[in-house]
Amino acid sequence: MASNILIVIFVTSLATYLSRFLGVVSSEKIKETSKMFRWFNCLAYSTLAALIARIVIFPLGSLAEVDLSVRIFVVSLCIIIFFLTKKNLVYPTIFSAIILSLITSFV
Amino acid sequence: MISTKYFLKGFSAIKGVGSPAIALGASFIAIGALLKNLGFTIQQSIFSTFLTYALPGSLVMAESMLIGASLINIFLAVWLVNARLYPMTVALMPLLMHQDQPRWKYYLSCHFIAVSSWLIMKDNYENIEKENRIDFWIGIGVATWSVAIFSTIIGYVASDFFNKDILIGLAIINPIYFICMMVGAMKTFQISLSVILGATLGPIFYFLSAEWCILFGGFTAGTIAFLIGEKNGQ
């Protein structure tokens, strides 16, 4: 089992580094002022947004045990806190964990 | 080789009100606890974060091991969920490229590309001269990577003290941090449209394919936003 875990870790990191490596190879030929660069910039932000939306709406792991309406509620509340605290990132993140732990332990 | 001044400047960019350290730490504490429950030793857990350093990839690895997936399937599942790193790298590295800097810096430091480090770099690069950006980036990368590795150890050691409610609380921190950072990054019309369309199309495409929804949804959303933005003069 021990050697299995090591192989799985290697396979996981290889699959991850591959995209980063190919990204640098492509970057050699792309100028930051080009249309191509702007397109990839859009793709990067949209793919990130898609990933985050997926984590919130169709989560893997322990978040899946919380009802969707509770997840949406906590997310909305934290975005409001983010704006109220003049875009401070520390308050909404800490607050989200506390409120969600409280909701799940009392409901 | 690497300018200490810019390295330290980058390293300390993770402090302050925009700090990702808490969000990053919380996520990797959860990963440390998860890996312990999967039967990893502490060395293997550290090794995993050290080599992979991409949260969704580690989660998928853990899920795949639980269902006993084959190595090929683990490779494909991780590659799919982490393929977002490709457009992220292409949207970052051209900003850091400079002819006087050696190539190895780019190929080694691309390992540090993850959502938090990427968003911090995107937020700060304009304040650094192009020549020094790669050293600044290596500073950010080493700092966020160290937080991740250190938190994996804490999570592994402390996992016996975590109940289900605490683990759920830890799991929400990362998406909340990412959402707030994305909302903060919506400064141009094209980027705002990319974020909004991506967040809408990603979950919609989930009904077509759970595995491909991030790539298909992200690609479609980003391309539409790019075309509309170009038409309107960005």
HADDOCK unambig.tbl for C-alpha pairs under 7 A between the chains (distance, minus, plus):
assign (segid A and resid 8 and name CA) (segid B and resid 71 and name CA) 6.86 0.50 0.50
assign (segid A and resid 9 and name CA) (segid B and resid 48 and name CA) 5.65 0.50 0.50
assign (segid A and resid 11 and name CA) (segid B and resid 75 and name CA) 5.87 0.50 0.50
assign (segid A and resid 12 and name CA) (segid B and resid 52 and name CA) 6.71 0.50 0.50
assign (segid A and resid 12 and name CA) (segid B and resid 61 and name CA) 6.71 0.50 0.50
assign (segid A and resid 12 and name CA) (segid B and resid 75 and name CA) 6.04 0.50 0.50
assign (segid A and resid 12 and name CA) (segid B and resid 78 and name CA) 6.17 0.50 0.50
assign (segid A and resid 13 and name CA) (segid B and resid 51 and name CA) 5.64 0.50 0.50
assign (segid A and resid 13 and name CA) (segid B and resid 52 and name CA) 4.35 0.50 0.50
assign (segid A and resid 15 and name CA) (segid B and resid 75 and name CA) 5.72 0.50 0.50
assign (segid A and resid 15 and name CA) (segid B and resid 78 and name CA) 6.10 0.50 0.50
assign (segid A and resid 15 and name CA) (segid B and resid 79 and name CA) 4.81 0.50 0.50
assign (segid A and resid 16 and name CA) (segid B and resid 52 and name CA) 6.45 0.50 0.50
assign (segid A and resid 16 and name CA) (segid B and resid 78 and name CA) 6.82 0.50 0.50
assign (segid A and resid 16 and name CA) (segid B and resid 79 and name CA) 5.94 0.50 0.50
assign (segid A and resid 16 and name CA) (segid B and resid 82 and name CA) 5.86 0.50 0.50
assign (segid A and resid 17 and name CA) (segid B and resid 111 and name CA) 6.51 0.50 0.50
assign (segid A and resid 19 and name CA) (segid B and resid 83 and name CA) 5.70 0.50 0.50
assign (segid A and resid 19 and name CA) (segid B and resid 85 and name CA) 5.66 0.50 0.50
assign (segid A and resid 19 and name CA) (segid B and resid 86 and name CA) 4.65 0.50 0.50
assign (segid A and resid 20 and name CA) (segid B and resid 85 and name CA) 5.74 0.50 0.50
assign (segid A and resid 20 and name CA) (segid B and resid 86 and name CA) 5.54 0.50 0.50
assign (segid A and resid 20 and name CA) (segid B and resid 89 and name CA) 6.00 0.50 0.50
assign (segid A and resid 20 and name CA) (segid B and resid 110 and name CA) 5.76 0.50 0.50
assign (segid A and resid 20 and name CA) (segid B and resid 111 and name CA) 6.65 0.50 0.50
assign (segid A and resid 21 and name CA) (segid B and resid 107 and name CA) 6.51 0.50 0.50
assign (segid A and resid 21 and name CA) (segid B and resid 110 and name CA) 6.84 0.50 0.50
assign (segid A and resid 22 and name CA) (segid B and resid 86 and name CA) 6.76 0.50 0.50
assign (segid A and resid 23 and name CA) (segid B and resid 86 and name CA) 4.87 0.50 0.50
assign (segid A and resid 23 and name CA) (segid B and resid 87 and name CA) 6.81 0.50 0.50
assign (segid A and resid 23 and name CA) (segid B and resid 89 and name CA) 4.90 0.50 0.50
assign (segid A and resid 23 and name CA) (segid B and resid 90 and name CA) 5.05 0.50 0.50
assign (segid A and resid 24 and name CA) (segid B and resid 89 and name CA) 6.41 0.50 0.50
assign (segid A and resid 24 and name CA) (segid B and resid 90 and name CA) 6.59 0.50 0.50
assign (segid A and resid 24 and name CA) (segid B and resid 93 and name CA) 6.48 0.50 0.50
assign (segid A and resid 24 and name CA) (segid B and resid 106 and name CA) 6.95 0.50 0.50
assign (segid A and resid 24 and name CA) (segid B and resid 107 and name CA) 6.65 0.50 0.50
assign (segid A and resid 26 and name CA) (segid B and resid 90 and name CA) 6.62 0.50 0.50
assign (segid A and resid 27 and name CA) (segid B and resid 90 and name CA) 5.28 0.50 0.50
assign (segid A and resid 27 and name CA) (segid B and resid 93 and name CA) 5.91 0.50 0.50
assign (segid A and resid 27 and name CA) (segid B and resid 94 and name CA) 5.46 0.50 0.50
assign (segid A and resid 30 and name CA) (segid B and resid 94 and name CA) 6.37 0.50 0.50
assign (segid A and resid 31 and name CA) (segid B and resid 94 and name CA) 6.04 0.50 0.50
assign (segid A and resid 32 and name CA) (segid B and resid 94 and name CA) 5.42 0.50 0.50
assign (segid A and resid 32 and name CA) (segid B and resid 95 and name CA) 5.96 0.50 0.50
assign (segid A and resid 37 and name CA) (segid B and resid 91 and name CA) 6.25 0.50 0.50
assign (segid A and resid 39 and name CA) (segid B and resid 223 and name CA) 6.85 0.50 0.50
assign (segid A and resid 39 and name CA) (segid B and resid 226 and name CA) 5.66 0.50 0.50
assign (segid A and resid 40 and name CA) (segid B and resid 87 and name CA) 5.56 0.50 0.50
assign (segid A and resid 40 and name CA) (segid B and resid 90 and name CA) 6.45 0.50 0.50
assign (segid A and resid 40 and name CA) (segid B and resid 91 and name CA) 5.52 0.50 0.50
assign (segid A and resid 41 and name CA) (segid B and resid 91 and name CA) 4.81 0.50 0.50
assign (segid A and resid 42 and name CA) (segid B and resid 191 and name CA) 6.05 0.50 0.50
assign (segid A and resid 42 and name CA) (segid B and resid 194 and name CA) 5.59 0.50 0.50
assign (segid A and resid 42 and name CA) (segid B and resid 222 and name CA) 4.78 0.50 0.50
assign (segid A and resid 42 and name CA) (segid B and resid 225 and name CA) 6.83 0.50 0.50
assign (segid A and resid 42 and name CA) (segid B and resid 226 and name CA) 6.04 0.50 0.50
assign (segid A and resid 43 and name CA) (segid B and resid 87 and name CA) 6.16 0.50 0.50
assign (segid A and resid 43 and name CA) (segid B and resid 218 and name CA) 6.31 0.50 0.50
assign (segid A and resid 43 and name CA) (segid B and resid 219 and name CA) 5.87 0.50 0.50
assign (segid A and resid 43 and name CA) (segid B and resid 222 and name CA) 4.30 0.50 0.50
assign (segid A and resid 43 and name CA) (segid B and resid 223 and name CA) 6.73 0.50 0.50
assign (segid A and resid 44 and name CA) (segid B and resid 84 and name CA) 6.76 0.50 0.50
assign (segid A and resid 44 and name CA) (segid B and resid 87 and name CA) 4.94 0.50 0.50
assign (segid A and resid 44 and name CA) (segid B and resid 88 and name CA) 4.80 0.50 0.50
assign (segid A and resid 44 and name CA) (segid B and resid 91 and name CA) 6.71 0.50 0.50
assign (segid A and resid 45 and name CA) (segid B and resid 191 and name CA) 6.84 0.50 0.50
assign (segid A and resid 45 and name CA) (segid B and resid 194 and name CA) 6.02 0.50 0.50
assign (segid A and resid 45 and name CA) (segid B and resid 195 and name CA) 5.75 0.50 0.50
assign (segid A and resid 46 and name CA) (segid B and resid 194 and name CA) 4.69 0.50 0.50
assign (segid A and resid 46 and name CA) (segid B and resid 195 and name CA) 4.91 0.50 0.50
assign (segid A and resid 46 and name CA) (segid B and resid 197 and name CA) 6.83 0.50 0.50
assign (segid A and resid 46 and name CA) (segid B and resid 198 and name CA) 4.23 0.50 0.50
assign (segid A and resid 46 and name CA) (segid B and resid 218 and name CA) 4.85 0.50 0.50
assign (segid A and resid 46 and name CA) (segid B and resid 221 and name CA) 5.99 0.50 0.50
assign (segid A and resid 46 and name CA) (segid B and resid 222 and name CA) 5.12 0.50 0.50
assign (segid A and resid 47 and name CA) (segid B and resid 84 and name CA) 6.04 0.50 0.50
assign (segid A and resid 47 and name CA) (segid B and resid 198 and name CA) 6.13 0.50 0.50
assign (segid A and resid 47 and name CA) (segid B and resid 214 and name CA) 6.14 0.50 0.50
assign (segid A and resid 47 and name CA) (segid B and resid 215 and name CA) 6.50 0.50 0.50
assign (segid A and resid 47 and name CA) (segid B and resid 218 and name CA) 3.88 0.50 0.50
assign (segid A and resid 47 and name CA) (segid B and resid 219 and name CA) 6.73 0.50 0.50
assign (segid A and resid 48 and name CA) (segid B and resid 84 and name CA) 6.97 0.50 0.50
assign (segid A and resid 49 and name CA) (segid B and resid 195 and name CA) 5.30 0.50 0.50
assign (segid A and resid 49 and name CA) (segid B and resid 198 and name CA) 5.05 0.50 0.50
assign (segid A and resid 49 and name CA) (segid B and resid 199 and name CA) 4.75 0.50 0.50
assign (segid A and resid 50 and name CA) (segid B and resid 198 and name CA) 4.64 0.50 0.50
assign (segid A and resid 50 and name CA) (segid B and resid 199 and name CA) 4.61 0.50 0.50
assign (segid A and resid 50 and name CA) (segid B and resid 201 and name CA) 6.90 0.50 0.50
assign (segid A and resid 50 and name CA) (segid B and resid 202 and name CA) 4.24 0.50 0.50
assign (segid A and resid 50 and name CA) (segid B and resid 203 and name CA) 6.93 0.50 0.50
assign (segid A and resid 50 and name CA) (segid B and resid 214 and name CA) 5.38 0.50 0.50
assign (segid A and resid 50 and name CA) (segid B and resid 217 and name CA) 6.49 0.50 0.50
assign (segid A and resid 50 and name CA) (segid B and resid 218 and name CA) 5.69 0.50 0.50
assign (segid A and resid 51 and name CA) (segid B and resid 202 and name CA) 6.96 0.50 0.50
assign (segid A and resid 51 and name CA) (segid B and resid 214 and name CA) 5.57 0.50 0.50
assign (segid A and resid 52 and name CA) (segid B and resid 175 and name CA) 6.10 0.50 0.50
assign (segid A and resid 53 and name CA) (segid B and resid 199 and name CA) 5.16 0.50 0.50
assign (segid A and resid 53 and name CA) (segid B and resid 202 and name CA) 6.76 0.50 0.50
assign (segid A and resid 53 and name CA) (segid B and resid 203 and name CA) 6.44 0.50 0.50
assign (segid A and resid 54 and name CA) (segid B and resid 202 and name CA) 6.49 0.50 0.50
assign (segid A and resid 54 and name CA) (segid B and resid 203 and name CA) 5.57 0.50 0.50
assign (segid A and resid 56 and name CA) (segid B and resid 175 and name CA) 6.99 0.50 0.50
assign (segid A and resid 62 and name CA) (segid B and resid 167 and name CA) 6.82 0.50 0.50
assign (segid A and resid 62 and name CA) (segid B and resid 168 and name CA) 5.49 0.50 0.50
assign (segid A and resid 62 and name CA) (segid B and resid 171 and name CA) 6.97 0.50 0.50
assign (segid A and resid 63 and name CA) (segid B and resid 168 and name CA) 5.61 0.50 0.50
assign (segid A and resid 63 and name CA) (segid B and resid 171 and name CA) 6.27 0.50 0.50
assign (segid A and resid 75 and name CA) (segid B and resid 176 and name CA) 6.41 0.50 0.50
assign (segid A and resid 79 and name CA) (segid B and resid 180 and name CA) 6.29 0.50 0.50
assign (segid A and resid 82 and name CA) (segid B and resid 180 and name CA) 6.67 0.50 0.50
assign (segid A and resid 88 and name CA) (segid B and resid 17 and name CA) 5.33 0.50 0.50
assign (segid A and resid 88 and name CA) (segid B and resid 18 and name CA) 6.07 0.50 0.50
assign (segid A and resid 89 and name CA) (segid B and resid 17 and name CA) 6.05 0.50 0.50
assign (segid A and resid 89 and name CA) (segid B and resid 18 and name CA) 5.18 0.50 0.50
assign (segid A and resid 89 and name CA) (segid B and resid 19 and name CA) 6.74 0.50 0.50
assign (segid A and resid 89 and name CA) (segid B and resid 177 and name CA) 6.68 0.50 0.50
assign (segid A and resid 89 and name CA) (segid B and resid 180 and name CA) 6.89 0.50 0.50
assign (segid A and resid 90 and name CA) (segid B and resid 17 and name CA) 6.14 0.50 0.50
assign (segid A and resid 90 and name CA) (segid B and resid 18 and name CA) 6.86 0.50 0.50
assign (segid A and resid 90 and name CA) (segid B and resid 19 and name CA) 6.74 0.50 0.50
assign (segid A and resid 93 and name CA) (segid B and resid 23 and name CA) 6.60 0.50 0.50
assign (segid A and resid 93 and name CA) (segid B and resid 173 and name CA) 5.23 0.50 0.50
assign (segid A and resid 93 and name CA) (segid B and resid 176 and name CA) 5.98 0.50 0.50
assign (segid A and resid 93 and name CA) (segid B and resid 177 and name CA) 5.73 0.50 0.50
assign (segid A and resid 96 and name CA) (segid B and resid 172 and name CA) 6.71 0.50 0.50
assign (segid A and resid 96 and name CA) (segid B and resid 173 and name CA) 6.26 0.50 0.50
assign (segid A and resid 97 and name CA) (segid B and resid 169 and name CA) 4.10 0.50 0.50
assign (segid A and resid 97 and name CA) (segid B and resid 170 and name CA) 5.91 0.50 0.50
assign (segid A and resid 97 and name CA) (segid B and resid 172 and name CA) 6.20 0.50 0.50
assign (segid A and resid 97 and name CA) (segid B and resid 173 and name CA) 5.86 0.50 0.50
assign (segid A and resid 98 and name CA) (segid B and resid 169 and name CA) 6.46 0.50 0.50
assign (segid A and resid 100 and name CA) (segid B and resid 169 and name CA) 5.53 0.50 0.50
assign (segid A and resid 101 and name CA) (segid B and resid 165 and name CA) 5.09 0.50 0.50
assign (segid A and resid 101 and name CA) (segid B and resid 166 and name CA) 5.95 0.50 0.50
assign (segid A and resid 101 and name CA) (segid B and resid 168 and name CA) 6.54 0.50 0.50
assign (segid A and resid 101 and name CA) (segid B and resid 169 and name CA) 4.90 0.50 0.50
assign (segid A and resid 104 and name CA) (segid B and resid 165 and name CA) 6.22 0.50 0.50
assign (segid A and resid 105 and name CA) (segid B and resid 165 and name CA) 6.18 0.50 0.50
